[in-house]
Amino acid sequence: MNGNGKKAIEQLQRIKETRDIIPGIHNYCDRWCERCALTAHCSVFAIGEEEDRIRKENNEPEQELVEYVGTMLHDAMDLLSDLAREHGIEFDENDDEEFDFKKPTKTNYLVRKADEHSKWLFKWFVSNNRKIDEILATLEESSISDFKILTDAIEVLKWYIHFIAVKFSRALMSPIDNSPEGRSDNNGSAKIAIIAVNRSIEAMAVLLRYIPKQEDVLLEGLVRLERIKKRALKDFPEAMSFKRPGFDD
Ligand code: SF4
């Protein structure tokens, strides 16, 4: 039996027993743990914390959380495979092909526009970096609250820069079946993508207020986001009534 896999299962078990974990809370969050009010209920966060503690105790170099969780899940799959074989169950790695999940292509409107948004915004930040720093420096001198508002808006836009396209891609995968339960992952993914679009719209409006000279170009971005939101609400009419574990309870 795989030692790492066993360790991973034990670690998850210990976390479930010692913490007030909300199952599935990490599936439809925005992965912004620094700003999350529900870290105490999240197994992904707990794994990261525990790994960090063990790493510090052993003086080991820092490992990316995503990389660590990926390794751990891989180990857990190995363990399941071992257990299946021990019980005479065939564990065929290609079994999931029968679910016929279709990867959405970039020709889908939402994915295409969200991708356009991220490329456009990335370029805009690169070409306006110095200007933004100057404005922030001036605000820091004149008004700390304005400085914080603009800093926050920039952080929000940067955080969601790729997130929106990724979540719409997931939302567009074929549902498990055509029942409300079968569509729940699609709706949950669409909901968090729409929330991210909304926050980006608000942040873009803040940028417009503080950088009026960029009005034309920022308005173009704002209009694109509004169109994405409108289309997403049309394509996923059930999304906003989806209850995200922990966040919408
Ligand atoms: S639920 Fe909160 S703590 Fe957990 S992964 Fe999401 S943002 Fe991070």
Boltz pocket constraint, residues with backbone or C-beta under 6 A from the ligand:
constraints:
  - pocket:
      binder: B
      contacts: [[A, 25], [A, 26], [A, 29], [A, 30], [A, 31], [A, 32], [A, 33], [A, 34], [A, 36], [A, 37], [A, 38], [A, 39], [A, 42], [A, 43], [A, 44], [A, 45]]
      max_distance: 6.0
